[in-house]
Amino acid sequence: MCTIYIQIYILNTLRENVKEVFKSLVNNESFIFLLLEDNEEALGYAWIEIREYIHEISIVETKRNKGYGSSLMECIYEIANDRGID
């Protein structure tokens, strides 16, 4: 029982720490986060740093190979173009 409690405590602590890190990232003007939705269902996301760098693009496994990643990339290209990033 003690082991389970410790694991749950650690997971909850890590979860809170991760939330705080992402809150600070979301409020940082150097980053853009895009959420891809279809009928209010989250399908994927992109994390962009305004320095010619994409941190991560992820699409829900069951929605891959359907053009959603390409849609995110089109949006990213548009954002980069608007900001003068080649």
Secondary structure, 3 states (H helix, E strand, C coil): CHHHHHHHHHHHHHHHHHHHHHHHHHCCCCEEEEEEEECCEEEEEEEEECCCEEEEEEECHHHCCCCHHHHHHHHHHHHHHHCCCC
